[in-house]
Amino acid sequence: MKKITITMLTIALLAFFSIDVMAQTENTDTGAKILAAMTITETADLDYGTMTVPETAAEVQISDHGTIAVLSGTITLLSQAPTWHPATFDITGTANATYSITVPNNTAVKLTGAGTDMPIINFATSRGGSSTLDGSGDDFFSVGGTLQLENGQAAGTYTGTFDISVAYN
């Protein structure tokens, strides 16, 4: 019995030490990437240009690709200054990085002036909701939206502001 106990103790000790002997270590790499701060620079304001007093309630849309259209109502768009154009922005950051674009919601922006405030709805960007910086870390996009005018909107100049934000994904 003594011999069996010693043999079992020896086997148990060998098993314990063989586990340590069989342990292995793997060296692995680690790292981090810090992206350059993004900048957004406006190169043109969103401007609906010059138009006549609407004969009926009207909607005028400037597309994110730079076209203008009367979506509804009776209004005449004129070529007098100021002329219409979408807002445009230059973006800089880390090369080949993706980023998101946030535009105002439909109730956040109103042009104010001589008459009733005029809301801008349905903002859209030429890049959709996201884009990728090129190999030099540059990109650009334009923003349009739909201006809503009341029947007989008072003549005068109307102005407003809105925020556009960009952030890395």
N, C-alpha and C positions, 0 to 999 in steps of 0.2 A: 504494500500500500504506500509505503514511503517512496518507493521508486516511481509509482504512478503519479503521486503528488508532485514530486520534483520534475518529472517529465512534463506534466501539465503546466507547472509554473514556468518552466523553460520555454514551452511553446507560447504561452501568453506573453512572456517578456520579448521573445523574438517577434511576435506579431506586432506588439506595441512599437518596438524599435524599427521594424521594417516599414511601418506606416510613415515614420519620420524620414527614413532613408528614401522612400519613394516620393516624397513631396517635391514639387518643382516650382520654380519661380519664372514668370514671364515678364519681360520688360515691355512696357507699352508707352506710346507717345501721348502727349496731351498738348493742348494749345488753346488759343483764343484769337478771335479776329475783331478788331475795333474798326467800325465804319466811320468815315469822315462825316462831319456834320453836314446835313442837307441844307441847301439854301434854295429859296424860291424868290424869283425876281419878276415883278410884273413888267411886261414890255408894252402893253396896250390895255386901256380900260375897256370894259363892256359899254358900248354906246349904241343906242337905238336910233341915233341920227335925228333928222328933221322930218316932221310929218304934219299933216293937216289935222284940225280938230275932227275927231271921228263923228260920223253921222249916225252910227249905231255903236254899241259896245264892240270892242275889237280886241284881237290878240295878234301881236306882232312877234314873230320868232326870229332870233338870230341863232343859226345852228352852230354847233361846236366846230364845224368845218368851214364856217365863214360865208354862209348864204343868209339872206333875209327873205322873209315871206310873211304875208298877211294870212293868218290862219282862219280868221273869222272877222266879220264886221265890215264896215265901209269906212276906209281910211286910205289916204294917198301918202305914199312914201316919197320924199323929195331928195334931190341930190345936192341941196344946199348944205353948207357947213353948219353944224358939225355933221359929218357923215357917219354912217353906222359901221361897226366892226365888232367882232368878238373880243373878249379879254384874252390876252396871251401871256404865257409865263415861261421863263427859263428855269430849269432845275439843275443843280449840281450836287454831286455827292460821290460815293464810292463806285468805281467802274463796275458795270454789270450787276449792280444790286437792284432788287425789285422794290417798289414803293407803292403805297396807296395814295389816292387823291380823294379828299373830302370836299364836297360842295355844299352850299346851304340847303336846308330843307325848304319846302314850298311856302312857308309862312314867314321866313326869316328876313326877307329883303323887300323893301318898298322904296320906290322913288317918291320923294316929297317935293312939293313946289306950290305953284299958284292955285291948284285945285285939289281934288281928292287924291289921296295917295294911290300910287299905281304899283301893285305887286308884280314881282318877277317870279315865275314858277318854272318847274321842269328844267332846272339847270342840268347841263350835260357837258362832259369834257371830250375832247378828241381822242383821249386815251382810255375812255371808260373809267372804271374805278381804280385801275392800277396800271403801272407801266414799269419798264426796266431802263435804267441808265445805260448809255452806250459804253463802249470800251474806254472812253475818255472820262466817264462819269458825268455826262451831260444828257439832257433831254429837254423837251419843250412840249407844251400842250396849249390848246385854246379852250375857252369856256363860253357857252352860249346859254340862252334861256328864253322864256316867253314872257313878254310884257303884256299885262292886261290893262286896257283903257276903258273908261266908262263912256257911254253915249254923251257927246258934248263935253268931253274932258276939257277943262279950262286951258286956254292958251298960256304958255309960259315955259320957263326952264324948270326941269325936275332933276333932282340928284339923289344919290344914295351910295351906300358902301356895302360890301359883303366880304366875307372871309373865305379864303381857299387854304386848305392845309394839305401838306404832304408828309408822309412818315414812312420809314423803312418797314417792310413786311417782316 
